[in-house]
Amino acid sequence: EFESAFAQFLQKSSDIASFAKLPESFGFNIEYTDTRTNIRHYYPDFVAKAKSGVFWILETKGREDVEVKLKDEAAIYWCEKATALTGDQWSYAKVPQKIFEDLHPDSLEELIHALTSGFAELLPG
């Protein structure tokens, strides 16, 4: 349900050029090491291209477990390497469900600003 609402948000967002929901069967994944040092594969929820030219890996999160931080770190590292190798800017954002629902953003830029500025911590709840 949250992923569906997020897809609708991306569809309406004036600063998104294109986006895709990435099913696991698509095969795009990012390797990470879990808490027991096993190599695992993380399958991000969405990839989007902003009209500014920035590519985004977007992960929607309803609840978090101990692996989430490791996945976040791996995705950030992947984006750094993809940017260096391709010359295109790649960024990662985790979008907590509660923050998204409380904020009701109109654009990806507004959402990212709230997530990175500490504004999201001021929201009720």
Solvent accessible surface area in square Angstrom, and as a share of the most:
residue,aa,sasa,rsa
1,E,192,0.86
2,F,21,0.09
3,E,63,0.28
4,S,61,0.39
5,A,46,0.36
6,F,0,0.00
7,A,26,0.20
8,Q,103,0.46
9,F,19,0.08
10,L,2,0.01
11,Q,134,0.60
12,K,161,0.68
13,S,6,0.04
14,S,83,0.54
15,D,32,0.16
16,I,15,0.08
17,A,60,0.47
18,S,64,0.41
19,F,59,0.24
20,A,43,0.33
21,K,89,0.38
22,L,16,0.08
23,P,71,0.45
24,E,116,0.52
25,S,108,0.70
26,F,139,0.58
27,G,41,0.39
28,F,52,0.22
29,N,47,0.24
30,I,7,0.04
31,E,107,0.48
32,Y,19,0.07
33,T,59,0.34
34,D,14,0.07
35,T,86,0.50
36,R,199,0.72
37,T,112,0.65
38,N,72,0.37
39,I,110,0.56
40,R,121,0.44
41,H,90,0.40
42,Y,9,0.03
43,Y,74,0.28
44,P,1,0.00
45,D,15,0.08
46,F,0,0.00
47,V,35,0.20
48,A,2,0.02
49,K,78,0.33
50,A,9,0.07
51,K,135,0.57
52,S,95,0.61
53,G,30,0.29
54,V,34,0.19
55,F,46,0.19
56,W,34,0.12
57,I,0,0.00
58,L,0,0.00
59,E,12,0.05
60,T,10,0.06
61,K,34,0.14
62,G,57,0.55
63,R,188,0.69
64,E,95,0.43
65,D,73,0.38
66,V,111,0.64
67,E,33,0.15
68,V,4,0.02
69,K,136,0.58
70,L,47,0.23
71,K,44,0.18
72,D,21,0.11
73,E,86,0.38
74,A,16,0.12
75,A,0,0.00
76,I,86,0.44
77,Y,129,0.49
78,W,71,0.25
79,C,4,0.03
80,E,103,0.46
81,K,95,0.40
82,A,11,0.09
83,T,36,0.21
84,A,83,0.65
85,L,153,0.76
86,T,82,0.48
87,G,69,0.66
88,D,64,0.33
89,Q,88,0.39
90,W,43,0.15
91,S,25,0.16
92,Y,30,0.11
93,A,10,0.07
94,K,50,0.21
95,V,0,0.00
96,P,31,0.20
97,Q,57,0.25
98,K,109,0.46
99,I,38,0.19
100,F,19,0.08
101,E,79,0.35
102,D,45,0.23
103,L,26,0.13
104,H,138,0.62
105,P,12,0.07
106,D,116,0.60
107,S,20,0.13
108,L,4,0.02
109,E,128,0.58
110,E,67,0.30
111,L,0,0.00
112,I,25,0.13
113,H,119,0.53
114,A,2,0.02
115,L,43,0.22
116,T,105,0.61
117,S,61,0.40
118,G,28,0.27
119,F,88,0.37
120,A,10,0.08
121,E,152,0.68
122,L,141,0.70
123,L,32,0.16
124,P,104,0.65
125,G,106,1.02
